[in-house]
């Protein structure tokens, strides 16, 4: 073999190894299984104001590469969906029993369980990471994801109403901040593995996973997080000791912007729009998608809010509803000023409730 051939062999092996390392990175994944910095998914409700009811499994999707809503060609219960592709990494980790990777799944409504712990956070999410990077997903779907031993699926109870999910890829150092946020969350974790190599950096997550006694959590904690590609996010986490509506008492005042809020409106103690403080919060009533589908908040289980004024460009996605009983629950929101995310969500709002109970049309 000539020196040139040896050199070509070496370069080819190097490229193959580099590619293997890149594809092995823990990351949010798009529908092609490719790594993305973040993605957003809006699962459409089964019943909309259009004539034909859907399956309750269709969803709109956007990510850091596409920049706008598009109707997915997949259904949310398929492994080819963005959630399926992303969570595949978690299921593979579980099967391999790799003790160099940490993971946790939490939900205030646990699959196969009829009990409900009101002392835990009203939070739903999942995370997977190694010492290099990982992802954090926040969503609104009860009983999801399934236990790892059951494989990927989507619960039938998640079909009737709209749901939202966000996944963000983070470098490892950001998970020390996320660990602090989860302490305030006090989530109901039902599948987890936090090996000892993570103990120094993720002490709260390890205690939550083990069901150990937790240190005292601050009433509320605000963290600035940076995605793997350098995009800034703010995360608001409140404990059960911060007894107030997170939208009005904290998020709107902290961001210094009026908010239009979309949240579950089936509660017997839903909160009306609130104009009592400097920055106001208005309940969204009607949503319209780029697909010419419209639906009311009564058909939507998602929790998100956007700046009323276009110039502010804030979008927040999270865990808590605007309901009196949830003032006593822990949870939070992740917020961004990404212009594409803001445009995608702001344009969904058709009309909202003013503080005199009359609808305001956009």
C-alpha positions in Angstrom: 0.0 0.0 0.0 1.4 3.4 -1.0 1.9 6.3 1.4 -1.0 8.1 -0.3 -3.3 5.2 0.1 -2.4 4.9 3.8 -3.1 8.6 4.2 -6.5 8.3 2.5 -7.4 5.3 4.7 -6.5 7.3 7.8 -8.6 10.3 6.7 -11.6 8.0 5.9 -11.4 6.4 9.3 -11.1 9.8 11.0 -14.2 11.0 9.1 -16.2 7.9 10.0 -15.2 8.2 13.7 -16.1 11.9 13.7 -19.5 11.2 12.1 -20.2 8.4 14.6 -19.3 10.7 17.5 -21.6 13.4 16.1 -24.6 11.1 15.6 -24.1 9.7 19.1 -24.5 13.1 20.7 -27.5 13.3 23.0 -29.7 16.0 21.5 -33.2 16.9 20.6 -34.0 15.3 17.3 -36.1 16.2 14.4 -38.4 13.9 12.4 -35.4 12.7 10.3 -33.5 11.8 13.5 -31.1 14.7 13.0 -29.8 16.8 15.9 -31.5 20.2 16.5 -30.9 22.9 19.1 -34.6 23.0 20.0 -38.0 22.0 18.7 -41.6 22.9 19.4 -44.6 20.7 18.9 -48.3 21.7 19.1 -50.5 18.6 19.2 -53.9 19.6 17.7 -57.1 18.9 19.6 -59.4 16.2 18.3 -62.4 18.6 18.1 -61.9 22.0 16.4 -64.4 24.5 15.0 -63.9 23.0 11.5 -66.4 20.5 10.1 -64.2 17.4 10.3 -62.8 16.0 13.6 -59.2 14.9 13.5 -57.7 11.9 15.1 -56.3 13.9 18.0 -52.8 12.8 17.0 -51.9 15.4 14.3 -49.4 18.1 15.3 -47.7 21.2 14.1 -43.9 21.3 14.3 -41.1 23.8 14.1 -37.4 23.7 15.1 -34.2 25.8 15.1 -33.8 25.0 11.4 -37.4 25.4 10.0 -38.4 28.6 11.9 -42.2 28.2 11.2 -45.1 25.9 12.0 -45.7 23.1 9.5 -48.1 20.2 9.8 -46.1 17.0 10.4 -46.5 14.1 8.0 -46.4 11.9 11.1 -48.7 11.4 14.0 -47.5 12.0 17.6 -47.9 8.4 18.5 -45.4 7.3 15.8 -41.7 6.6 16.6 -40.9 8.8 13.6 -42.4 11.8 15.3 -40.0 14.4 16.8 -40.9 13.2 20.3 -40.5 9.6 19.2 -37.1 10.3 17.6 -35.9 12.2 20.6 -37.1 9.8 23.3 -35.7 6.8 21.4 -32.3 7.9 22.9 -33.8 7.5 26.4 -35.3 4.1 25.7 -32.0 2.9 24.2 -30.1 4.2 27.3 -32.5 2.3 29.6 -31.9 -0.9 27.6 -28.2 -0.6 27.5 -28.0 0.2 31.3 -25.2 2.7 30.5 -24.0 4.2 33.8 -22.3 7.2 32.1 -25.7 8.7 31.2 -28.3 10.2 33.5 -32.0 10.4 32.8 -35.3 11.2 34.5 -39.0 11.2 33.5 -41.6 13.1 35.6 -45.3 13.8 35.4 -47.9 14.8 38.0 -50.1 12.1 36.4 -48.0 8.8 36.2 -48.8 6.0 33.7 -50.7 3.1 35.2 -51.3 5.0 38.5 -54.6 6.0 40.0 -53.1 8.0 42.8 -52.3 11.7 42.6 -49.9 13.5 44.8 -50.9 17.1 45.3 -47.7 17.9 47.2 -45.6 17.3 44.2 -45.2 19.7 41.3 -47.7 20.2 38.6 -44.9 19.4 36.1 -44.4 17.2 33.1 -41.0 16.5 31.5 -38.0 14.4 30.7 -34.2 14.8 30.5 -31.3 12.8 29.3 -27.6 13.8 29.5 -24.0 12.7 29.6 -20.9 14.6 30.7 -20.9 16.4 27.3 -24.5 17.5 26.7 -28.2 16.4 26.8 -31.7 17.6 26.4 -34.6 18.8 28.5 -38.2 18.4 27.4 -41.2 20.2 29.0 -44.7 19.3 27.9 -48.4 19.2 28.9 -49.4 15.6 28.3 -50.6 13.6 31.3 -49.4 10.0 31.6 -46.6 10.6 29.2 -44.0 9.3 28.3 -44.7 5.6 29.1 -42.5 3.7 31.6 -39.2 2.9 29.8 -39.8 -0.8 29.9 -43.0 -0.3 27.9 -41.4 1.5 24.9 -42.6 4.6 23.1 -46.4 5.3 22.9 -48.8 8.1 23.2 -51.7 7.9 25.8 -55.3 7.8 24.5 -56.2 10.4 27.1 -53.8 12.8 25.3 -55.9 12.8 22.1 -59.0 15.0 22.9 -57.2 18.2 23.8 -54.4 20.4 22.4 -51.0 19.8 23.9 -47.6 21.5 23.7 -44.0 20.3 24.0 -40.6 22.0 23.8 -37.3 20.2 23.7 -34.0 22.1 24.2 -30.4 20.8 23.8 -28.0 22.0 26.5 -24.3 21.5 27.1 -23.5 19.7 30.4 -22.7 22.8 32.5 -26.3 24.1 32.1 -27.7 21.1 33.9 -26.3 22.3 37.2 -28.8 25.2 36.8 -31.6 22.9 35.7 -30.8 20.8 38.8 -31.5 23.8 41.0 -34.8 24.5 39.1 -36.0 21.0 39.6 -35.5 21.3 43.4 -38.1 24.1 43.4 -40.3 22.0 41.0 -40.3 18.9 43.3 -41.5 16.8 40.3 -43.1 13.3 40.5 -40.2 11.2 39.0 -41.2 7.7 38.0 -38.3 6.6 35.9 -34.7 7.7 36.5 -31.0 6.8 36.8 -28.6 9.4 38.1 -25.2 7.5 38.4 -22.7 8.6 41.1 -20.5 10.3 38.5 -23.2 13.1 38.4 -23.5 13.4 42.2 -21.4 16.5 42.6 -23.1 18.4 39.8 -26.7 17.1 40.1 -27.3 16.6 43.9 -30.9 17.6 43.8 -31.8 15.4 40.9 -30.1 12.5 42.5 -32.1 13.0 45.7 -35.3 13.4 43.7 -34.5 10.2 41.9 -33.8 8.3 45.1 -36.8 9.7 46.9 -34.4 11.1 49.6 -35.0 14.1 51.8 -34.6 17.3 49.9 -32.8 20.5 51.0 -34.9 23.6 51.5 -35.9 25.1 48.1 -36.3 28.8 47.5 -39.8 30.0 47.0 -38.9 30.9 43.5 -35.8 30.8 41.4 -35.0 32.4 38.0 -32.2 30.9 35.9 -30.7 32.1 32.6 -29.9 29.0 30.4 -28.0 28.8 27.2 -28.8 26.2 24.6 -26.0 24.1 23.0 -26.0 26.6 20.0 -25.9 29.6 22.3 -29.5 30.7 22.4 -30.7 32.3 25.7 -33.7 31.0 27.6 -35.0 32.2 31.0 -36.5 29.5 33.3 -38.9 30.5 36.1 -39.4 27.8 38.8 -41.7 28.3 41.8 -42.1 26.1 44.8 -45.4 25.4 46.5 -44.4 28.1 49.1 -44.9 30.8 46.5 -48.6 31.0 46.7 -49.7 33.1 43.8 -50.6 33.1 40.1 -47.2 32.7 38.5 -48.3 34.5 35.3 -49.5 37.7 37.0 -47.3 37.9 40.2 -44.0 37.0 38.6 -43.6 36.3 34.9 -45.3 39.3 33.5 -43.7 41.7 36.1 -40.3 40.2 35.6 -40.4 40.3 31.8 -42.1 43.8 32.0 -44.7 43.0 29.4 -48.4 42.3 29.2 -49.1 38.6 28.5 -51.7 36.7 26.5 -52.0 33.4 28.3 -53.3 30.1 27.0 -54.0 27.5 29.7 -56.4 24.7 30.8 -59.9 26.4 31.2 -61.8 23.4 32.7 -61.0 24.2 36.3 -63.8 25.1 38.6 -61.6 27.9 39.9 -60.2 29.5 36.7 -58.8 32.9 37.1 -60.1 35.8 35.0 -57.8 38.2 33.1 -55.9 40.3 35.6 -55.1 44.0 35.3 -54.3 44.7 39.0 -50.5 45.1 38.6 -48.4 47.2 36.3 -48.2 44.5 33.6 -51.4 42.7 32.8 -52.3 39.1 31.9 -55.2 38.3 29.5 -56.7 34.9 29.0 -56.8 33.7 25.4 -60.2 32.4 24.2 -59.8 31.4 20.6 -56.8 30.0 18.7 -56.4 29.9 14.9 -53.7 27.8 13.2 -52.0 28.4 9.8 -53.9 25.2 8.7 -57.3 27.1 8.9 -58.2 25.2 12.1 -59.6 27.1 15.0 -60.3 25.9 18.6 -61.3 27.4 21.9 -59.2 27.2 25.1 -61.7 24.7 26.5 -60.3 22.3 24.0 -56.7 23.0 24.8 -54.6 21.5 27.6 -51.4 23.4 26.7 -49.8 26.1 28.9 -48.1 29.0 27.2 -48.1 32.8 27.0 -46.8 35.5 24.7 -46.2 39.2 24.9 -49.3 41.2 23.9 -47.1 43.9 22.3 -45.2 42.6 19.3 -42.0 44.5 20.0 -41.4 42.6 23.3 -41.4 39.2 21.6 -41.5 37.0 24.7 -42.9 33.4 24.5 -43.1 31.2 27.5 -44.0 27.5 27.7 -44.6 25.6 30.9 -46.5 23.7 33.5 -49.1 25.7 35.3 -52.7 26.8 34.5 -54.3 30.1 35.4 -56.4 28.4 38.2 -56.7 29.3 41.8 -55.8 25.9 43.1 -52.5 25.9 41.1 -51.3 28.9 43.1 -50.4 26.3 45.7 -48.5 24.0 43.2 -44.9 24.1 42.1 -44.0 24.5 38.5 -42.6 27.0 36.0 -42.1 28.3 32.5 -39.2 28.5 30.1 -39.2 31.7 28.1 -37.4 33.0 25.0 -37.3 36.1 22.8 -36.6 34.1 19.7 -38.4 36.0 16.9 -39.5 32.9 15.1 -41.0 31.2 18.1 -42.8 34.4 19.1 -44.2 34.9 15.6 -45.4 31.3 15.5 -47.3 31.5 18.8 -48.5 35.2 18.6 -50.2 34.6 15.3 -52.2 31.8 16.8 -54.2 34.2 19.0 -57.5 35.2 17.5 -59.1 36.8 20.5 -58.6 37.1 24.2 -60.6 38.2 27.3 -60.1 41.8 28.5 -60.3 42.7 32.1 -64.0 43.7 31.8 -64.8 40.1 30.6 -65.4 41.1 27.0 -63.5 39.4 24.2 -60.9 41.4 22.4 -60.4 40.5 18.7 -56.9 40.6 17.2 
